[in-house]
């Protein structure tokens, strides 16, 4: 039986990095998903998740568990971290607007346009993926996005191959052909 959040947090407050690591493993995905929904950016969500857990470690004596779970407190920390990030970005932008404009700017339009197009496409795909159930989305990302075989996806998720096939079929029905094409990779048959 695994330790409760309360037990792990008490050990973390006493300086146990191992206990804190277990809490990270337990709640990092939830914090990451929350941060992604706030920002719409994978990299920003990763950064906010890292900072959230850094702040949690620094404040490990101050946490308030709710119904035995640390996650609500962590999401509150993530909210504050994101607010601070946005505030800093506004300040930075204000400073940039006060600086004189450069006279000559190199033309990086093609590279910038390609990156922008890729991000727009990725966000559109994420919107469609977020309409799926968590289970169907996991299979779609592993098989369509990562190109795992049905057997590899089944092993990664700890479910039968038949379940992977049915979830992928459901996901394909709900995803547009554009999203499926942009995810690019088809699952390999491999060894089932």
C-alpha positions as CSV (number, residue, x, y, z in Angstrom):
1,X,0.0,0.0,0.0
2,X,1.4,3.4,-0.9
3,X,1.8,6.1,1.6
4,X,-0.9,8.8,1.7
5,X,-0.2,12.4,0.7
6,X,-0.3,13.4,4.4
7,X,2.4,10.9,5.3
8,X,4.6,11.8,2.3
9,X,4.1,15.5,3.0
10,X,5.0,15.1,6.6
11,X,8.2,13.3,5.6
12,X,8.9,16.0,3.0
13,X,8.5,18.7,5.6
14,X,11.2,17.0,7.6
15,X,13.5,17.1,4.5
16,X,12.9,13.8,2.8
17,X,13.6,14.2,-0.9
18,X,12.4,10.7,-1.6
19,X,9.0,11.4,-0.1
20,X,8.8,14.6,-2.1
21,X,9.8,12.7,-5.2
22,X,6.8,10.3,-4.7
23,X,4.5,13.3,-4.3
24,X,6.0,14.7,-7.6
25,X,5.4,11.4,-9.4
26,X,1.8,11.3,-8.0
27,X,0.8,14.9,-8.9
28,X,3.1,16.2,-11.7
29,X,0.8,15.2,-14.5
30,X,-2.2,16.9,-12.9
31,X,-0.2,20.0,-12.3
32,X,1.1,19.9,-15.8
33,X,-2.3,19.5,-17.4
34,X,-3.7,22.4,-15.3
35,X,-0.7,24.6,-16.3
36,X,-1.2,23.6,-20.0
37,X,-4.9,24.6,-19.8
38,X,-3.9,28.0,-18.3
39,X,-1.2,28.7,-20.9
40,X,-2.0,26.7,-24.1
41,X,1.8,26.1,-24.4
42,X,3.7,22.9,-23.7
43,X,6.9,24.7,-22.9
44,X,5.2,27.2,-20.6
45,X,3.3,24.4,-18.8
46,X,6.6,22.5,-18.3
47,X,8.2,25.6,-16.9
48,X,5.3,26.4,-14.6
49,X,5.1,22.8,-13.4
50,X,8.8,22.9,-12.5
51,X,8.5,26.2,-10.7
52,X,5.4,25.0,-8.8
53,X,7.2,22.0,-7.4
54,X,10.3,24.1,-6.6
55,X,8.0,26.5,-4.7
56,X,6.3,23.5,-3.0
57,X,9.6,22.2,-1.8
58,X,10.6,25.7,-0.5
59,X,7.2,26.0,1.3
60,X,6.9,22.4,2.4
61,X,6.2,23.4,6.0
62,X,3.2,25.6,5.0
63,X,1.0,23.4,2.8
64,X,-2.6,22.7,3.7
65,X,-3.9,19.4,2.5
66,X,-7.5,19.3,1.5
67,X,-9.3,16.0,2.2
68,X,-6.0,14.3,2.5
69,X,-4.8,15.4,-1.0
70,X,-1.9,17.8,-1.8
71,X,-3.1,18.4,-5.3
72,X,-5.5,21.3,-4.6
73,X,-2.7,23.2,-2.7
74,X,-0.3,22.5,-5.6
75,X,-2.8,23.9,-8.1
76,X,-3.1,27.0,-5.9
77,X,0.7,27.3,-6.0
78,X,0.6,26.8,-9.8
79,X,-2.0,29.6,-10.1
80,X,0.2,32.0,-8.2
81,X,3.2,31.0,-10.2
82,X,1.4,31.7,-13.4
83,X,0.1,35.0,-12.2
84,X,3.6,36.1,-11.2
85,X,4.9,34.9,-14.7
86,X,2.2,37.0,-16.4
87,X,2.9,40.0,-14.3
88,X,6.6,39.7,-15.1
89,X,5.9,39.4,-18.8
90,X,3.8,42.6,-18.7
91,X,6.6,44.4,-17.0
92,X,9.1,43.1,-19.5
93,X,6.9,44.1,-22.4
94,X,6.5,47.6,-20.9
95,X,10.2,48.0,-20.7
96,X,10.6,46.8,-24.3
97,X,8.1,49.3,-25.5
98,X,10.1,52.1,-23.9
99,X,13.3,51.1,-25.7
100,X,14.2,52.7,-29.1
101,X,13.3,50.6,-32.1
102,X,16.2,49.0,-33.9
103,X,17.0,50.5,-37.3
104,X,17.6,47.2,-39.2
105,X,16.0,44.0,-38.4
106,X,17.2,40.8,-40.2
107,X,14.5,39.0,-42.2
108,X,13.7,35.8,-40.3
109,X,10.2,35.6,-41.7
110,X,10.4,32.1,-43.2
111,X,11.6,30.5,-40.0
112,X,9.2,32.4,-37.8
113,X,6.3,31.7,-40.1
114,X,7.1,28.0,-40.1
115,X,7.3,27.9,-36.3
116,X,4.1,29.9,-36.0
117,X,2.3,27.6,-38.4
118,X,3.6,24.5,-36.5
119,X,2.4,26.0,-33.2
120,X,-1.0,26.9,-34.6
121,X,-1.4,23.4,-36.0
122,X,-0.3,21.9,-32.7
123,X,-2.8,23.9,-30.7
124,X,-5.6,23.0,-33.2
125,X,-4.8,19.3,-32.7
126,X,-4.7,19.8,-28.9
127,X,-8.2,21.3,-29.0
128,X,-9.4,18.2,-30.9
129,X,-7.5,15.9,-28.6
130,X,-8.9,17.6,-25.5
131,X,-12.4,16.7,-26.7
132,X,-11.6,13.0,-26.4
133,X,-11.8,11.2,-23.1
134,X,-8.5,10.9,-21.2
135,X,-8.2,7.3,-22.1
136,X,-8.9,7.7,-25.8
137,X,-6.5,10.7,-25.9
138,X,-3.7,8.7,-24.3
139,X,-4.0,6.0,-26.9
140,X,-4.3,8.5,-29.8
141,X,-1.2,10.4,-28.7
142,X,0.8,7.2,-28.2
143,X,-0.2,5.5,-31.4
144,X,-0.9,8.3,-33.8
145,X,1.5,10.9,-32.4
146,X,4.4,8.7,-31.2
147,X,3.9,5.8,-33.6
148,X,3.9,3.1,-31.0
149,X,2.6,-0.3,-31.9
150,X,-0.7,-1.5,-30.4
151,X,1.4,-3.8,-28.1
152,X,3.8,-1.0,-27.1
153,X,0.8,1.3,-26.3
154,X,-0.8,-1.5,-24.3
155,X,2.3,-2.0,-22.3
156,X,2.8,1.7,-21.7
157,X,-0.8,2.1,-20.4
158,X,-1.0,-1.3,-18.7
159,X,-4.1,-2.3,-20.7
160,X,-4.9,-5.1,-23.2
161,X,-4.1,-4.7,-26.9
162,X,-7.8,-5.0,-27.8
163,X,-8.6,-2.1,-25.5
164,X,-5.9,0.0,-27.3
165,X,-7.5,-0.9,-30.7
166,X,-11.0,0.0,-29.6
167,X,-9.9,3.3,-28.0
168,X,-7.9,4.2,-31.0
169,X,-10.8,3.4,-33.3
170,X,-13.1,5.7,-31.1
171,X,-10.4,8.4,-31.2
172,X,-10.1,8.2,-35.0
173,X,-13.9,8.6,-35.3
174,X,-13.9,11.8,-33.3
175,X,-10.7,13.3,-34.7
176,X,-10.9,15.2,-38.0
177,X,-8.9,13.8,-40.9
178,X,-6.8,16.9,-40.7
179,X,-5.8,16.3,-37.1
180,X,-5.0,12.6,-37.8
181,X,-2.9,13.7,-40.8
182,X,-1.0,16.3,-38.8
183,X,-0.2,13.8,-36.1
184,X,1.5,12.1,-39.0
185,X,2.6,8.8,-37.6
186,X,0.5,5.6,-38.0
187,X,0.7,2.9,-35.4
188,X,3.0,0.1,-36.5
189,X,1.5,-3.4,-36.5
190,X,4.6,-4.9,-34.9
191,X,4.1,-7.9,-32.8
192,X,0.8,-8.0,-31.1
